[in-house]
Amino acid sequence: METTKDTYRGDFPFFTNNPDLVYLDSAATTQKPTQVLEATLTYNGAQHANIHRGAYELSIEATNKFDAVRSKVKAFIGASLEEEIIFTSGTTESINMIVSSYAGLHLEEGDEIVLSILEHHSNLVPWQQLAIARKLKLSYMYINDLGIIEPDEIEVKIHDGVKIVAITMMSNAIGVKTPIEAIIKRTHQVGGIVVVDGAQAVPHQAIDVVSMDMDFLVFSGHKMMASTGVGVLYGKKALLETMAPYRYGGDMIEYVEEQVTTFAKLPSRLEAGTPNIEGVISLGAAIDYINHIGMDTIHNHEMMLTQYALLKLSELDYVNIIGTTDIQFKGPVISFNIRDVHSHDTAFILDNAHIAIRSGHHCAQPLMHYMKVPSTARISFYIYNNTEDVDQLITHLKEVRRWLGYGS
Ligand SMILES: Cc1ncc(COP(=O)(O)O)c(C=O)c1O
């Protein structure tokens, strides 16, 4: 198999500052290229002003910079309208907004919400708590032994009367993609709406919310090379317009009197208070960077690395890969366990060799419980990884076996 050269790693000061580190935890958070770091430095160091309220030039420029990112995000995910893009602090906040300001307003006792067992706690606990508080029914689509949701499961679980289906596009825990098109189609057939958790998909593949007919899509900036504390809630305008304001305060009002307030139009109505301006600017720079490389190039590079890693891991008979190894159902995330070794031990020993991986339940305890796997070791890739990273991992996984006294 072809190995990779460091075409893009030079853009990331992180790797210059950590020359010995093998970073395999981009599903948790990604490193940032100079282009993104410079965008926030320029704003903070030379152009800092609040937005949407100053009459002076600096504030107007900051406002223009901020608003331009909305248009970039719109194009990036194929939305029709800028006001369909709401800036939030991340996926978690976006989901909580939908749960409390859309579902909380429209669902009644006995209504049914369907999730998948693959969900990150962020796309599970808010729905579960709403279901408890409002006496809603909460159901799950389950997976087969390979981690895949089968067509029958979609057909049976998404039945007439289901109001909301909230589903990840790719499991952060085991890297398996969900059949998102089939789920959206079926949900619309039964008259429901779909909330798509794109935290692990939007950074890695082209998305078109209009042609995919997504009702809501949420994602985080820090998983696509932007800063932490910024994210997006996309919603069809007709749905966003029915949402109650999630927070009240400055910037989201039209007129305020002593006893009553009228609210601003979208998107401001759902963006109270001073936003994370530098975060939004970093998101714009990250989108520029992704567009500059090309999403296809990113996707192909990651899939090549995933395939390479799967091949190398499969040569170690004491490694058990969790979920499918069929690349067409996978994103750039691989979960595995070394026989007789706890994933935290694997991660600690790899850390000694300057290899950063994730271990544990990956904020998906119901999934782990369902799969009867208490924890896994997880590696994940982005544009700055290369086959050498995988080779180093493999060398040191052999060390893990030796350290723990199992031989090689
Ligand atoms: C699939 C998925 N959903 C939601 C989240 C939560 O994202 P954030 O912590 O950025 O809000 C994550 C984070 O790992 C994730 O992987």
The ligand as an SDF file (V2000), in Angstrom:
LIG
                    3D

 16 16  0  0  0  0  0  0  0  0999 V2000
  -20.6210   12.0820   17.9330 C   0  0  0  0  0  0  0  0  0  0  0  0
  -20.4070   13.1820   18.9300 C   0  0  0  0  0  0  0  0  0  0  0  0
  -21.4460   13.9280   19.3120 N   0  0  0  0  0  0  0  0  0  0  0  0
  -21.3050   14.9400   20.1750 C   0  0  0  0  0  0  0  0  0  0  0  0
  -20.0970   15.2610   20.7260 C   0  0  0  0  0  0  0  0  0  0  0  0
  -19.9860   16.4090   21.6680 C   0  0  0  0  0  0  0  0  0  0  0  0
  -19.2270   17.4150   21.0970 O   0  0  0  0  0  0  0  0  0  0  0  0
  -18.7750   18.7080   21.9380 P   0  0  0  0  0  0  0  0  0  0  0  0
  -18.1130   18.1620   23.1870 O   0  0  0  0  0  0  0  0  0  0  0  0
  -17.8290   19.4090   21.0390 O   0  0  0  0  0  0  0  0  0  0  0  0
  -19.9890   19.4890   22.2420 O   0  0  0  0  0  0  0  0  0  0  0  0
  -18.9780   14.4980   20.3640 C   0  0  0  0  0  0  0  0  0  0  0  0
  -17.6610   14.7730   20.9650 C   0  0  0  0  0  0  0  0  0  0  0  0
  -16.8000   13.9300   21.0050 O   0  0  0  0  0  0  0  0  0  0  0  0
  -19.1380   13.4490   19.4350 C   0  0  0  0  0  0  0  0  0  0  0  0
  -18.0940   12.7070   19.0570 O   0  0  0  0  0  0  0  0  0  0  0  0
  1  2  1  0
  2  3  1  0
  2 15  2  0
  3  4  2  0
  4  5  1  0
  5  6  1  0
  5 12  2  0
  6  7  1  0
  7  8  1  0
  8  9  2  0
  8 10  1  0
  8 11  1  0
 12 13  1  0
 12 15  1  0
 13 14  2  0
 15 16  1  0
M  END
$$$$
